[in-house]
Amino acid sequence: SRARGSTTASVTSADVGGYVGVYHKGRKRRARTGQQPLACVPPLGDDAPGVFVEAAFRCVDPRGLKKEGAPVRVGDAFVLVDRDSHVWNTNIAGVRGYLAPRLRGERGETRVKFADDVSAFWRNGDGLGAPSPTSGSTTPHVRYGDALWLVTCPASRGDPTDPGGGRGRSKEHVLTNFKMPTSSLIGGYVTIDPRGYPLQFTVERPPPELDVVEVGRERHHRVAWGEAVAFENAATVRLTLSSGAEASCDLSTMTPGSRKWLRLDAGRRRASSSSSPLVAPIAAPHGHVLLELRSARSERAAAFDDGDDAPPPPPP
């Protein structure tokens, strides 16, 4: 799902939003949210340390009554399961209202539902409702391209399928984009905090996954977007996506800290890039992949380094 967050005076609406994912802060200094991975809305911003990894989710019936792939209607309860079989969970040590990826079956597992009108959750709910479906159905099917809100859907009291035994919070919460005033993030965290801005999600088909990353003679499988891959003495990097597209780069054309857009080719495609310590495929928009070359030293110092170069503009 692609989320659209709030805007500020210094950030335009085009700068805020994107595929939701997980923010691995990696900061050693003390922070309110600690070092635990948290659900996040991009972009991070140049002053935010750590790594953001996009996520794609499957809607799974927590009671097991619907088969996987069955249509989802507005109002149906489900859990969002990522490719690592993690679901959002609100039971986070030290903070309240944030969401973190956890394994299924743990206390705090968060069930959600799609909603086309959340105006009742705010006193001034203007703009928080969607036009009535043309089909006339009060529970329309959710389709690709729909822009909807997500609302928590607590399990019924005594529900045996609820990890908390149905004794959790009974109040529904709209998922919001929230961050503290001192946060270095441009986007924000996905939370149930009512102080945040309501997050509207656009349902989209999942982007292709990175099936294989070849760096020199090393092969890495199931690499997430934004995940760093360590290597030594490699001259090229090749990326193969689940869609069959490939891209490649000669690492000798890059220096630590640089970023480069690689064109994705169809048919028999290749992807390569050259670097010494770490390569990180950042994103794959419009038939291109943004590759970043990092040094091992800078990666270890990321916990204390608040700066980062902005990526080059995407190719036309």
N, C-alpha and C positions, 0 to 999 in steps of 0.2 A: 504494500500500500504506500502511496505517496501522500505525505502530509503537508498541509499548509499551515504555517504558524502565524505569529503576530509580526507586526512591523514596528520600527522605531524611526525616529527622525533621521538617523544616520544610515539606516538600512532600508532599501526599497523592498517592495513585496516580491520582486524577482529574486532577491538574495536569500529569502527565508523559505525553507521547505525542501522537500526531496524525499527519497526513500528512507523510511524510518529504519533504525538499526540499533547497534549497541556501541556505546562509548566506553572504551577502555582507557581510563584516565592515566594510569601509570605514574601518578604523581606521589612522590615520597613525602612531601611536606604535608602537614596536617590540613585537612579540608573537611567541610561539613559532610560531604557525600562520600568521604573516604576514597579507597582505591577500587572498590567493587565496580564491576561493569553495570551500566544502567542503560535503560531504553532512552534513545535520544533522537532528536530531530536535527538534521544538518542545516547549515554548515557549522563546523566547529569554530572557525575563525583563526586568524594568524597567531593569536596569543594563547590558544588553548593547547596544552600538551596532550600527549596520548594519541590514540588511534580510534577512528570511527569505522565500523564495519557494517555495511548495509545488510539488511535481512529480508528474506522472502518468507511468507507465512502460508500455512494451510489452515482452513477453518475446519476444526474437528469438533464433533458433538461430544461434550464431556460425559454424557450419559451412555454413549455408545449405541444410541437408538437409530442413528442415521449412518448410512454407508458413506465412506469417503468419496467425495465427488458429487454428492447429492446437492441439489440447489439449496442456497441459503436465502432465507427471507428476512426482511427487515423485522427485527424483534426476536429472531431465533438466538438462543444462547449457544455460544461456542467458545473454545479456547484457540488462541493463535499459536500454532506449532511451527517453529522454524526448522531448518534442515538439520540442525543438531538435536532435534526432539526436545528443545527447550520451550517453555511457555512463560508468559509474563507472570510475575509474582510480586505481591506487595509486602511480603514479610521480609523486610530488609533491616539488618542490624544497624542501629544508630540513627536512622532517618525514617520519616513517615511520608506516605503519599507517593513515593517514587516506585518505578517498576524495574525489575531486574529479571534476566533470564534464569530460569531454574528448571530442573527436571520435573516431569509430570508426577503428580501424586504428592507433592509437598504442601504443607499447610501454607495458606496464603495464595494458592493458585487463583489466578484472576480470570473469571469468565466475563465475556463481553457480548454485546449485541450491537448491530447496526441500528441507527436511528436517523430519520430524516427530519426530525424537529426536536430541538433541545431547548427551545425558548423558555420552557417552564422551569429550567434550572437557574435562570437568571432573572432578576427583576426587570431589567431592560433587555429583552431577548430579541430585539429587532435584528433581522438578518440571520437568525439561528434556526430558521425553518425552511423546508424545501417545498416546492410546489407539489400539489397532489399528483399521484401517478395517473397517467392517462388511461391505464387499464381499469381504473376504478376500484382496484383491490386495495384493502386496508393494509395488507401485508405483501407488498410486491416483492418479486424476486430481486436479489442484488445482482447487478450485471457489471461487466467491465466498463469503466468509464463513469460509473456512478460516484458522486461526491457526497459522502455521508459522514456522520459523527459516530464515534464509538462510546458506548455507555456500559459501565460495569453491570453485571447481571448476577447478583448474589444467588447462591443455591438456596433452594427451599429448606426450611428447618427440618433436620432429620434426613436429608438426602444422603443415602449411603454412598453415592458416587463422589461426594464432596470430600476432599482431603481433610477439611476442617470439621466434618460431621454436620455441616449445615448450621454451625454456630457462629459463623463469621458475621461481618457487618451486614446489616439488612438494608442500608441505604445505598441507592444507586448514585454513581458519580460519572460525570462526563470526563473523558480523557482530555487533558489540557496540556499546553506547552508552558512550562514554568521554569524559571531560573531565579536565583538570588541576584540582587543588584550588583554584587561583587563578582559574579560569574564571568569567565572569559569567553563563554560560548556565545555565538551569534544566534544560533537556533535555540536550543533549550532541551530540557528533559521532558519525556513523556510521563505525565503524572496524573493523579486524581485530585490534585490540589485545586480548590475552587478559586484561588488567587490567580491562576494561570489563564491563558487565553484558550477558548475551545478549539480543539484540533479537528479540522475537517480532513478526512481521508478520501483520496481518490483510488478506487479499486482498479488495479492494472495487472496485466499479465506479468508474471515474474521475469526479470531480465535473465539472459543466459548466464549460466554458471561457468566458473573456470574449472574445466575438467582436469587439465594438465598444465603445469608450469615447468618448462625445461630450462634449467640454468646450467649451461655447460653440459656435463654428463649426468647431472642430477635431475631426477623427475619427482615432482611434487603433485599429489592428487588432491582434489576437493579443496582448493585454496579459495578463501573468501575474498571478496573485493575489499581492498584496503589492508589485507593481511601481508605482513612482511615475510620474505623468504630469504634465509641466510644462505650464503654460498662463498666459495673461495676459487680464485683463479679461473673464472669463466669469461669467455669472450662474447657469447651471445645468450639471449633469452628468447624463448618461444612460448607463446600462449595459445592454448587450444580451448575454445569455448564449447559448451554443451550443444550449441546450435551448429557446430561444425566449422565456424569461422576461426581463423588463425591470424596471428600477427607476430612479427619478429623485429628484433633490434640488435644492432651491433653495439655492445657495451663500450667499445672504445670511443664512441661518439658522445659519451656521457661522463660527467664528473659527479662525485658525491654531492648530493643536495639538489641536483638538476632534475627536471621533469620533462617528459617528451610524449607527444601524442603519437600513437601508433595506429595506422589504418588497419581495419579488419578486412581480410580478403575472404571471398567465398571459394567454393571448390576445394582444391588442395591449397590450403592456406598455411602460413607459418607466422610465428611471432617470436621475436628475439630481442634482447636488450643486453647491454653490457654494464657491469658494475662490480664492485669488489665485495662489500659486505652484505648488503640487503637490497632486494628489489621489491617494490610494492605496487601491484596494479591497483589504481585508485578507482577508476570508473570506466564504463563503456557506453557513453552516450553517442548516438548518431553515427554508429559504425566506426568508432575510434576507442582506443584504450589509453588512459593516461598512466604512464609508467614513471615511477619515482625511484631514483637511486639514492640510497642512504648509506652512511658509513656506520660501522658497528659502534664506533665511539659516540657518535651523535645519538644513536639509538639508546645507548646506556645512559646518556645524559638527558634524555627526553623528560625524565621526571623533574628536572630542575630548569629545563630550557622552555621558556614561555613563548619563544618566537619561532616562526616558520615562514619560509618564502611562499608567496601566493603562487598558485599554479598558473601556467601560461594560458592565454585565452584559447578556447577550443578551436579546432580548425574549422574553416567555413564549410 
